[in-house]
Amino acid sequence: MTVFSIGGTNFEVDVAKSGIRLEGDGSGLLELNIDIHGDDDVFMRLTEEDDAEWAWALYPPAFFLHGLRVQAGPQGEFTAGPLDTESDAEESGIYMMEYGDVSAVHVVELSARRLAMSGMVDLCGQRLPFHIEMPRA
């Protein structure tokens, strides 16, 4: 199972639409680009009722983190965080009908097999925790 949770709601991950890219930047570091999309079918179930918590949204959330430069470990995996997303990455946030700034982003694991990360998002006037977990293989 995949996790893309905001607050207490798991939107799951649409693995087909999501991607993680690590590319050498020429300086010995790797540039990390992450795009994670919530699952449309799960989102539709969560918003069926007119008074559902997320009924105001038209589509599931999308997380993005672009241009983060990191040092990889000897096995190609690394942990990074908490990140100062304003200075460490070119752009980051969660989009769900409006852009939500992310903070306290912590990449728990990024290996050939798995991505796990967490942080906080300011979304619609609320500060909520988020968590993403998905296989890479």
Residue pairs with C-beta under 8 A, 6 or more apart in sequence:
1 12
2 12
2 13
2 15
2 39
2 133
2 134
2 135
3 10
3 12
3 13
3 131
3 132
3 133
3 134
4 10
4 11
4 12
4 13
4 36
4 38
4 39
4 60
4 61
4 63
4 130
4 131
4 132
4 134
5 11
5 129
5 130
5 131
5 132
6 61
6 94
6 96
6 121
6 123
6 128
6 129
6 130
7 53
7 126
7 128
7 129
9 46
9 53
9 54
10 42
11 38
11 39
11 42
11 43
11 46
11 60
11 61
12 38
12 39
12 42
13 36
13 37
13 38
13 39
13 132
13 134
14 37
14 38
14 39
14 40
14 60
15 134
15 135
17 35
17 37
18 35
18 36
18 37
18 134
19 33
19 34
19 35
20 32
20 33
20 34
20 35
20 110
20 115
20 136
21 31
21 32
21 33
21 34
22 30
22 31
22 32
22 72
22 110
23 30
23 31
23 33
24 30
24 31
25 31
25 69
27 69
28 71
29 69
29 70
29 71
30 69
30 70
30 71
30 72
31 67
31 68
31 69
31 70
32 65
32 68
32 69
32 70
32 110
33 65
33 66
33 67
33 68
34 63
34 64
34 65
34 66
34 115
34 117
35 62
35 63
35 64
36 62
36 63
36 64
36 132
36 134
37 60
37 61
37 62
38 60
38 61
38 62
39 60
40 59
40 60
42 60
43 54
43 57
43 59
43 60
46 52
46 53
46 54
47 54
47 55
47 57
49 55
56 97
56 124
57 96
57 97
58 97
59 96
59 97
60 96
61 94
61 95
61 96
62 94
62 95
62 96
63 93
63 94
63 102
63 130
63 132
64 91
64 92
64 93
64 94
64 95
65 85
65 89
65 91
65 92
65 102
65 105
66 89
66 90
66 91
66 92
67 89
67 90
67 91
68 80
68 83
68 88
68 89
68 90
68 92
69 88
70 78
70 80
71 78
72 78
75 111
76 111
76 112
77 109
77 110
77 111
77 112
78 107
78 110
79 107
79 108
79 109
79 110
80 106
80 107
80 110
81 105
81 106
81 107
81 108
81 117
82 104
82 105
82 106
82 119
83 89
83 105
83 106
83 107
85 92
85 101
85 102
85 103
85 105
92 102
92 105
93 99
93 100
93 101
93 102
93 121
94 100
94 102
94 121
94 123
94 130
96 123
97 124
98 123
98 124
100 121
100 122
100 123
100 124
101 121
101 122
102 119
102 120
102 121
102 122
102 130
103 119
103 120
103 121
103 122
104 119
104 120
105 117
105 118
105 119
106 117
106 118
106 119
107 115
107 116
107 117
108 116
108 117
108 118
109 115
109 116
110 116
110 117
111 136
112 136
112 137
113 135
113 136
113 137
114 133
114 134
114 135
114 136
115 132
115 133
115 134
115 136
116 132
116 133
117 131
117 132
117 133
118 129
118 130
118 131
118 132
119 129
119 130
120 127
120 128
120 129
120 130
121 127
121 128
121 129
121 130
